[in-house]
């Protein structure tokens, strides 16, 4: 388990669910106050009602304030914010919306290699074409505009690339992109008229010392009006992916920049198939409007947050340290998010054996690991990887003792595997 | 508001959300017991976790028991049950799944006129073709197999009808179909090789004396193995649409009969874009596994249920009585669900005026009503209606005094409208 769910969040949700609890002594005053203000905005004060105004007006107003606090003085307009049923649904909706299956040249969606696997499913389901661009593994998984440009130009021969998807902090790679990288990507998008889809669901999970999250929106506006008035941007965040990791609630939001309001009409139709669940939207509401200094729950909230992030940081350092000691394994710094993607050298003999079995070599490695140790890892090929390189995806969700144990087992098995096939 | 949400349901959800409440005296023992058993099945005991086993295994087992209790001795297999994020999502998923946009002849989806409007959106979005069949308004909105057959034969000239959608109890029409009608529909589906999609989300909202809900599954199995081993059936139910009407939770389920297991693999991919929210699944769990005789909460639960249903019944009788007194308005018996669809005669002069304005006559009526009285009604044309007939959709959700007032205002306006245009 990542960490305990945030106490304040559960308290507010329990109060809204069963309002008789507002009379109980067992809840802090600020949680009661937040619950009362939410219930005033719910239809009939009930978590079981549709509550369209709460979802489409009240919560977007608070999200706009959250974004403004996050990005400094840059304005955010609630009318450009849509609450969705979690990030996956948001990704699918946007990719469906931009994909035109009736044009002679198919819609291209640029997506990193490696990437969160839902992107490929969404692209294929929508009838678009994936346009892969590699992250720069030698450079801590940085975005590399030169590679992006090369992929783009090749792709234009057979499809019409419209959208550039960027995942920051990285999934499954765990890096946090620098401000410079983001600026370059925005310049590329401006030149090449690409819509940027910024998957920023891990924006609150930054734990490496010196790493800072820069939102695409912030960088875009700091680059001045020649960019901020022109480049189309859709950014996504989710309640599933904060440091608290409440993935069962299914709520998130999209912010749109420079998108024509007429798009919202079509979006509304698509979205009508996925009305966000009210308890999830309440969890989102609490996430983007947490206790403030002076509130009863503030100290607890900050302590929980710091504990969650420092745990993640500690696990990240442990994983890097253990793996980078092993000849044949290279692990980039893990700066944020919840996963990492170390590269493993697979001996030629194992590569040949895997291919003879009709398997990818990393899949063969993961199957062998499972048979020998009982550990299930997702092979790199599920996320995409540069040809001839092999990876495994590991999460830092487990408690540290468990993670250490898992890593030691993987390392032990890897050493034996290399020996066996050398 | 339809009714108060069910106390027991909110208690269980609050307990699961904030487990410290299990120590409190403010909750009945059976709610605590149900909450404890649910929490054992949630990942980390937390409502904020994905909880795949809870959603895909534990709850389907209890749904199968619910279906068996509902249908008598007919078996239900949890492996054929999928929990979804509400009925709308379920409808879209199934219609997408059966629609093949690459066949030369487009996929046809048979759907009643009138029908819940989401069906048309789902059909158009999926790239299928709607094949309308009229309900028999002269016969209390009964399913009429003769009309279905005529629509089907005409449609086969230009598309490939694969699915027959039936909404029972009716939305927006409020009728409950007889066992005989359902049998005839099943015979038709068997002869014509159509998959039946039975929208049974209002199955628990039956309030007219003498009306009984017959599930398609039950009737199918009672017709013997020559039908029950052959006819493909997908039935949908939702936590939104019980007598408690908890539409903000977004959870429901689909039961599949005679569907090849390989379909589930594709379904799993589509479904992965719409992971059901855990709080909603808990609400569903409680709905299909309510307090039983002898449990602490049983008497309260039964009293709430009976009150909700008798309120609906009272409002239905009032609406029929008031509207059927008015020359030019005909209202069929309202037997279940939450809406009704009275027919209104619109004078020729008004029909001509509306057409000159480029409006449907019922839209013109509803606009005039809104301007004069402030009452918003959805015009019949939004749901489909037989050409030359006009309807309005009214809900029985408002409290009875409010409904009476609304109906009297509609009637007063209708009389003036008829006078003005005669």
Interface residues (C-beta under 8 A of the other chain):
Chain A: X1 X5 X9 X10 X11 X13 X14 X17 X18 X20 X21 X24 X26 X42 X43 X44 X46 X47 X48 X49 X50 X51 X85 X86 X88 X89 X92 X101 X118 X121 X122 X125 X244 X245 X246 X247 X248 X249 X250 X251 X269 X270 X272 X273 X274 X275 X276 X277 X278 X279 X280 X283
Chain B: X1 X5 X9 X10 X11 X13 X14 X17 X18 X20 X21 X24 X26 X42 X43 X44 X46 X47 X48 X49 X50 X51 X85 X86 X88 X89 X92 X101 X118 X121 X122 X125 X244 X245 X246 X247 X248 X249 X250 X251 X269 X270 X272 X273 X274 X275 X276 X277 X278 X279 X280 X283
